């Protein structure tokens, strides 16, 4: 899967992202400012989440509520060590069977499960992004 899209088309792209995943653990990589949180926010709307979606940069995890159960949104940017994931029980979240969206997951690679869906969000220019399934 590869999508080249304008930012106003992000809702369509996030729907396709949710429809193509084989797991509920979704890793989205990209440089700071590429739109990872915006893409996750759009995907959460598609999952019928009414909560305000925001980056969990300081809390590390935000929990949102959908009709089908909780959705977890992680941002590992501020971690100093990958082992900090044990402090908040990452394993339990990942094994919950609920959607888990992961930003900056390259910081915790040794603790990721064997199977998850992995995407890269690239900045083409101010108007365009490219989403690639890895």
C-alpha positions in Angstrom: 0.0 0.0 0.0 1.3 3.4 -0.9 -0.7 6.7 -1.0 0.4 10.0 -2.2 -2.1 12.5 -0.9 -2.9 16.1 -0.2 -3.5 16.9 3.5 -7.3 17.5 3.0 -7.5 13.9 1.8 -6.3 12.5 5.0 -9.7 11.1 6.1 -9.8 8.9 3.0 -6.2 7.7 3.6 -6.9 6.9 7.3 -10.0 4.9 6.3 -7.9 2.9 3.9 -5.2 2.4 6.5 -7.7 0.9 9.0 -9.2 -1.2 6.3 -5.9 -2.7 5.2 -4.3 -3.6 8.6 -3.9 -7.2 9.7 -3.3 -6.4 13.4 -4.6 -3.8 15.8 -1.1 -2.6 16.6 -0.3 0.2 14.1 3.2 1.8 14.0 3.4 5.1 12.2 6.9 6.5 11.6 7.8 9.9 10.2 9.8 13.0 11.0 8.5 15.5 13.5 5.7 17.5 11.9 4.9 15.0 9.2 1.4 14.5 10.4 1.5 11.3 12.4 -0.9 12.6 15.1 -3.2 14.1 12.4 -3.4 10.7 10.6 -4.1 8.9 13.9 -6.7 11.5 14.8 -8.4 10.9 11.5 -8.3 7.1 11.9 -9.9 7.5 15.4 -12.7 9.4 13.8 -13.2 6.5 11.4 -13.4 4.2 14.5 -16.2 6.4 15.8 -14.2 8.0 18.6 -15.8 11.2 19.8 -13.0 12.2 22.2 -10.6 15.0 21.4 -7.5 13.4 19.9 -4.2 14.9 20.9 -0.6 13.9 21.0 0.4 12.0 24.1 3.9 13.4 24.1 3.9 14.2 27.8 1.6 11.4 29.0 3.1 8.8 26.7 -0.3 7.1 26.2 -3.8 8.6 25.7 -6.9 6.4 25.9 -9.9 7.1 23.7 -13.2 5.3 23.8 -15.0 3.8 20.8 -18.2 1.8 20.7 -16.0 -1.3 20.3 -13.8 -0.5 23.3 -10.7 1.5 24.1 -8.1 2.7 21.6 -4.6 3.5 22.8 -2.4 6.2 21.3 1.3 6.1 22.3 4.1 8.7 21.7 7.5 7.4 22.8 9.4 10.5 21.8 10.3 11.5 25.3 11.6 8.1 26.5 15.2 8.1 27.5 15.4 4.3 27.4 13.4 1.6 25.7 13.0 -0.2 29.1 10.8 2.7 30.4 7.9 0.9 28.7 7.9 -1.5 31.6 7.1 1.4 33.9 3.6 1.8 32.4 2.9 -1.8 31.3 3.2 -1.5 27.5 2.9 -5.3 27.1 -0.6 -5.3 28.6 -1.8 -2.6 26.2 -0.3 -4.4 23.2 -1.9 -7.7 24.3 -5.3 -6.2 25.0 -6.7 -6.9 21.5 -7.6 -3.2 21.1 -6.2 -0.7 18.6 -2.8 0.6 19.6 -1.4 3.5 17.5 2.4 3.9 18.0 4.4 7.1 17.3 8.2 7.2 17.6 8.2 3.4 18.1 11.8 3.1 16.8 12.7 4.1 20.4 11.2 0.8 21.7 12.0 -1.6 18.9 13.2 -4.4 21.2 9.9 -4.4 23.0 7.6 -4.5 19.9 5.6 -7.7 19.3 6.5 -9.9 16.4 3.5 -8.9 14.4 2.2 -5.4 13.9 1.4 -3.1 11.0 4.1 -0.7 10.1 3.7 2.5 8.1 5.9 5.4 7.1 4.6 8.9 6.6 6.8 11.0 4.4 6.7 14.7 3.8 6.8 15.4 0.1 6.2 19.2 0.4 3.9 21.5 2.4 0.9 20.2 0.6 1.6 16.5 0.0 2.4 13.4 2.1 3.1 9.8 1.2 2.0 6.9 3.3 3.8 3.6 2.7 3.0 0.3 4.3 6.3 -1.4 5.2 
